[in-house]
């Protein structure tokens, strides 16, 4: 027993001196003994922007960039970043000290076959676990309000028309005699080009929720070259990708004419007026690798032959183009994030609810998944403006609660009362996970993200397990799949929780063996999970 204790203490001492020294039972070598030495666990989930689609991004290519990139590690302290399933698990280095005054900022750019390329910037201000979501638009099953078209047209004089529900939403025209070139400026000799055009409707919440990086942007480049923190108020967004002879087109010898349908319900925040003929809207181009917007020029609003409003601008290079008014964000304050604290009639995690943030004029600011559990918190980015209001809606779009008007720089926590119809009943469950080395007397207690997948989709949830333990609420008699994200792998197991007897079996080649028990006096089910390792070195 004495030798076992000395071995365990020695291992911890080695890890303390060198946090990248690892023991890994998942491949016989290299598992960090206690990854609680690392800070700010981060999970970034890649999802389909269309909540009704079952297609998830796969074969994802991604890149991490930005000032905080070098502070990022994979979840066992290395630099072997991988997207497993549809999630990326990261931690910060021991030397990082994220705070409101010293945030860690990084950008993730992603592309996947069949999905629109996008990027998102993340800001970490503390050491608490954080889960983020990046919504990708699938080109065959886009969300409501997004129209896609792929077509082959002539380089000289080609025209592309995009329709949604039999209505024209965009039109692109190449002038006769146009020459196209690649990013280096070299001309591409081709009579035809392949075009992919994606148009976002600014009046549809689902479409706006897929806006690259969200509407609150910390560093856009204005037309005068200065950088500014802004809140976009969009009138429309169009993503255009083109190639010829297998080469990506980036520039045109003659500007590409772009017409985008716009809604008269859009309000110019500077004048308070709705869009009308003659309104000028700033245009912005997007760099997918950095996630940054640059002000380019203006689109002018006019009417088409049917009396519908259209905004016309000219693009000399290819990009994602955004038609946006904007607010300048107020001075930075002590709250980068604000937590909306829920008072509700349910303790059960339920998906499909969303919170929408509006300003005092009713202009949409942002949206987020909303956790309806009593005493839970849902986090929003502070738009640094007064008179904000959060509205919570259920799956049907019905409002089930709203906050009072609040100033996000004056308060860190904002209460909200909501009532969930037909709330599900739950039971408290204690998770206790261990990795056991069979060739040594070592028990490892990993810290990792867990995904409890409900095949019906209604109660699926992510949570962070610290030192092998977590407490959650689950619904009885559902066939859950338990996934643990760790060391670029998904470990899995099936379980059905029930007070009268739960059933747990391994799932997949990296199966988790588990037993369950029920404490009637405390009304708690214990899920004791074990991963057996044949050879720890």
N, C-alpha and C positions, 0 to 999 in steps of 0.2 A: 504493500500500500504506500509505503514511504517513497519507493521508486516511482510509482505512478504520479504521486503529487509533485515530485521533483521534475519529472518529465513535463508535466503540464505547465508548471511555473517557468521552466526553461523555454518552452515554446512561446509562451506569452512574452517573455523577456526579449526573445529574438525578434518577435513581431513588433514590439515597442521600439526597439532600436532601428529596425528596418521594416517598415510597414509593407514593403513589397516582397518580403520573404514569405513563401506560400507553401501550404500543404493542400493538395487537391484530390479528394477522394473520388471525384467524378471521372477522373482519368488515371487514378492511381497516384498522381502527383499534383502539387500546386493548388491546394485549397487554402485560402487565408484562414487562420485559426479563429480569428475574431474580427470580422470586418466592421465592427462598431468603432474601430479606430478612424474610419473614414467619415467625412461630413456630408451633410445635405444629400441624402439619397434622392435620386431623380428618376422618374419613369416617364418616358415620352411614348404615348400610344398613337399609332398611325391608324386612322379610321376612315371609313368611307363617308363622305359628306352627305350621301343619301342614306338616311337612317333606315330606309325600307329595303335596302340592297344587302345581300349576303356576301357580295364580292369584297374581299379585303386585299390591300396592297401586298404583293409578293415580289420576290427578286428585286428588292429595293436597293437602289444605289443612293448613298448619302454622304454628306460632307459636314464636318464640324468646323466652324470658323468663328471669328470675333475675338475681342480682347481677352475673354476668359477661357479660350480654348485650351491653353496649356494647363489649366487647373482641373481639367476633366480627366477622370479615370473610369475604366469599366468597373463593374461592381465588386471585383476582387482586387482592385488596386493596380491594374495594368493599363495598357493602352490598346488592348485588343477589342476595339469597339465592334459590336455586332448587333444587328436587329434580329431578334429571335421572335418567331411568330410574327407579331406586328407591333413589337415594342422594343425600345432601347433603354437599357438600365445603366445609369451613371452614378458616380459619386464625385465629390470634390476632394482635392488633396488635403492632407493634414495642415499644410501651411496656409490654406485659404481661410479668411475670416470674413465671410459675407455679411453685410449689414446694409441698412438704408443709405448710409453715407459712403459705403465701399462695396457696391454690388458686384457680383460676378455675372457678366453678360456674355452670352454666346449665341451663335446662330446655327440652326440645323437646316440644311437644304436637302430635299429628297426628290427622287424620281422613281417611278415604277411603271412597268409596261401597262398600257391601257389607262393610265392616270395622268392628270395634268401636273407638271412639275411645280413645286412650291417651296417656300422657305419660311421659317419662323424664328424670331429672336426671343430668347428667354432671359429673364432677370432673376437672380437668386439673391435674396436679402437676409437669409437666416439659415440655420442648420437643420430645420425641420424637414421631414420627408415631403416631397412635392411631386404630384402627378400632373402631367400636361397632356393635351390632346392636339394632334395636328390632323386636320380634316383634308382629305384629298378627294378631288373630283374625278369620278370614273367617267370616261368618255362615252361609254355605251349605256350607262345607267346614271346620268347626272341627277343631282337633287332638283327639287322643284325650283323653277326660276332660272335654271341654267340650260342653255341651248348649245349643242355641239354640231359641228359639220366638218367632215373631211372630204376633200375634193381635189381633182387635178384640173388646172386651168393654164392657159397660155401666159408666158412671162410678159409678153407685149400685149397690152389691152385686155388682160384677163379680168374677170369680174366674179365675185363670190357673194352669194346671198344666203343669209342664215335666217331660218324661220322657226318660230315656236308657236304651236297650236294654230298653224296656218297664218300667223301674223309675222311680217318681216321685222326682225329685231336688229339686224345689222347688214351692212353692205360695204364691201371693199372693192376698190377699183385700182388696177394698175394702168398707168398711162401707156399709150402706144409708144414704142421705142424704149421702154424701160429696160435697163440692164441691172441684173442682181449680182451681189457679191457676198463673199463670206466675211467672217469677223476680221480677217487681216486686210480686207479691202480688195482681194483678188476677185476678178470677175468670174462668174460661173456660166459656162457656155451651155445653154439649154433652152429649148423652145417652150417647155412646160415646167410647171412646178407643182409640188404636192403641198397643199395647205391644210392646216388644222386650226379651226377658229372656235373659240369658246366664249359665249356671251353671258354675262351675269346680269340679272334683273335686279335693280336696286330697290324694288318694292316687295321682294319676297324674302322673308326672314331666313329660310333655308339657304338661299343663294348667298345672302350677306354673311351667314355664319361660316361660309367657306372662303371668304375674302382672305387672300394671302397675308398672314401675320396679324390680322385684325385691324381695326380702324384707329387704334391708339398707337402712334408711331413716335419713337423717341428721337430719331435722327433721319429726317428727310432732307433732301438738298433742294433749296429754293432756287428760283431762276437767277438770283443774284449770286449764287454759289455758297451762300451761308447755310449752315445746318440748323434745323429747328425741330422742336418737339411739337407735334400737331395731333389733332383729332380729325380724321377725315369725315366728311359728310358726302357720301358718294351719290352720283347720278347715274353711274354705269361703269362697267368694267369689261374689257374684252382682251382675251389672250390669243395671240396669233403666233403660230409656229409654221415655218415654211422651209422646204428643202428642194434642191434640184440636183440631179445626177448624184444623189447620195450625200450631198454637202448641205450643211445648214446655212440658210440665207439669213444675213444680218442687216444688209444695207441695200438701198435702191438708188439708182441714178436720178430717178424722178420720184417725188414723194408719193406714198400710197394714200389714196383718199379713203377715209373711214367714216361711215355714217352709222350712228348707234341710236336706236329708239330710246327716248327718255320719257319719264312720267311727269305730268304736270303737278303731281302731288309733292315732288321734291322741292324743298324750301332752301333758298339761298340764305345761309345764316348771317351773312353780312347785311343784307337788305330786309330780311324777313319776308321776301316775296317768293311766290311759287315760280317755277320755271315758265318762261314764255318766250315768244319770238324775240331774238336779239340778246338774250341772256348769254353771257360768256362764262364758260366753266374752265378752270385750270386743268390741264392735262398732265399726266405723270407717267413716266416709264419705270419699269421694275426690273431689278437685277436679281434673277432667281438664285444665284450663288450666295449673295450677301443678304438678300431680303430687304434691300433698300430701295426707296422711291426717289425719283428725281423729277422736279418740275420742268416741263418741256415747253409748253405753250398754252394755247386756249382752243376750246371747242366752241363753236357758235351754234346756238339753237335756232332752228327754223321749223317750218311746217312742210310736210310732204303733200302729195296730191290729194291724199285722203284727209288732210287736216291734222294728222298726228305729229307730235313733236319729235324732231330728230336733232342730234348734235353732230356736227361735222368738224373733223380735224384732219391734219395731214401728218403722216409719219414717214420720216426719212430713214428710219431704222426699225428693225423688228424687236418687239418687246411685249410684255404685258402692258396694256394701256388702261389707265384709270382716269375717269372724269370726276374730279373731286373738288368741292369747296373744302375749306378747312378752318378749324379754330386753332390758334396758338395755345398750347397748354400753359397753364399758370405756372408760377414759380414752384420748384420742387419743394415738397413738404416732407414731413416725417413718415408718411404712409405711402409706400409704393403700391402695396396691396391693401384692400379693405375686405374684411370678412363679414358676410351676411349670416347672422346667427338665426337658426330656425327654431320656432316654437310651433310644434305640430302634434297631430293625433296619432303618429306612427313612429315606431322604433325600427322598422324594417327598411332596408335599403331597396329602393325601387328606381328603375331607369325610366327614361322618356320624359322627365320633367326638365324644363329649362327656365333660366332666369334671364330676362331682357332688361338692359339698363337704358334709361332714357334721360334726356335733359329736361329742363323746365318748359321747353317749347314742344316737347313730345318727339324730339328727334332721336332716332335710334343711335346708341353709342356702341354697344357690344352685347354679346350673348354668351352664356355659359351653361354647362350641365348644372342642374340644381339638385342638391342633396336634401330630400324632404324629411329625413330622420330628425326626430326631436333632439335639440341641442347640438345638431351638426352645424358645420360651417361651409359655406360656398364662397370662394375667393374671386374677387374681380380686380382688374388693374385700375388704379386710381386715375381718372381722366383729368384730375386737377382743375375741376370746375365745381362751382356750388350748385345747389338745387338739383341733385341727382335723385332718381327714383328707380328701384328695382321692382319689376313685375314678374311673378312666377306663373307659368302656364303648364297645364298637363298635356298629355299626348294629343288631345283633340284640339289644343289651342285655347282651351278655356282658362281664364284667369282664376287662380285659386288663392291668391294673396299678393299683397304689395307692401313695400316699406313706406314709411313716412318720407318726406323730402329730406335729404341729408347733404351735408358738406363733407366729402371724402377726405379733405385735409384736416378737418376738425375732429373726426371720430375714426377709430380703428375698427370698431364693431358696430354693426347696425342690425337691430332685431327685426324679425318679420314673423307674422302670424299666418299660418296656412292650414287649410283643412283638406286632407286627402280623402277622396270618396272610397269607400270599401277598403280600408287599410288592411294589409296582410298581417297575420299574427306571426310573431317571431319567438325564437328561443336563444338565449345567450350561449355562446360557444367559446370555449377556451382552446386556442391552438398551442400545441407544444411540440416543436419539431427538433429532431436530433439527427445528426449524421454520425454513425458509429463505425469506427475503424476496426475491422475484424482481426487484423494482424497486430494491433497495438491497443493498449487500454486507454483510448482517447475518445471522448465524446465531444463532438463539435456542435456548437449552437449558432447557426448562421443567422445573419440579418439579411432579409431579402424581401422583394415585392411578391405578394401572393395575388393570384387572380382566381376568384371563386366564380366559375362559369355556370350560370343557370341556362340550360339549353332553351328554355322558353324566352330568355332574354329579359325578363321582367325584374329579376333581383340580382343579376350579375354585379360583382363588385371587386374593386382593387383595394388592397390595404397593405401596409408595411409591417413586417414582422421583425421585431427587434430582439436579438439574442435568442432566437428560436421561439418567441412567444408573442401572442396577440389575442385580443378579445374582440369578438364580432357578434353581430346578430344575424341569424339565418332563419330561413323558412323551413318548417318541417316537411318531410316527405317529397322534397324535390331531389332529382338525381343530379347533384352538383359534380362538376369536374374541378379538382383543385390543382392549379398550376403554380409552381414556384419558379421565378426567374432568377437564375443564379449561374455565374460562370459561363455565360453565353449558351445556356441550355434551359430547356423547359422540363422540369420534373413534374410528373403528373400522378393523380390518383382520383378514383371515383368515390363519392360518399353520399349517402342519404341520411340526413340527420332526423332522429326521432327520439323523444323522451323515453319511449318504451323499448328502444333498441335500435341503434344506428348500424348501417352497413358500410364498410370501407374496403375497397380493393385497389391494387396497383393499376396504373394506367400507362400504357406505352412501355418502351424499352427501358426508360429511366423511371421505373415505377416507384411510387411512395407506398410503403407498407404502413398501415395505420390500424389502431384500435380505438374504440370509443367507450366512454362510460358516462353515466348520468348521476349527478348529485341532486337528489330530490329536495334536500333541505335548502340548497342554494339555487335550485332550478337552473343548473348549468350542465351543458354537455361538454365533455372534454374530448378533443380530437388529438390523440397522441400519435404523431407521425415519425417514421424512422426511415432513413435511407442507409442501407448497409453497404459499406465499402470494403471490398475484398483485400485491398493492399494499399495502405497509407504509407508513403515514404517520406 
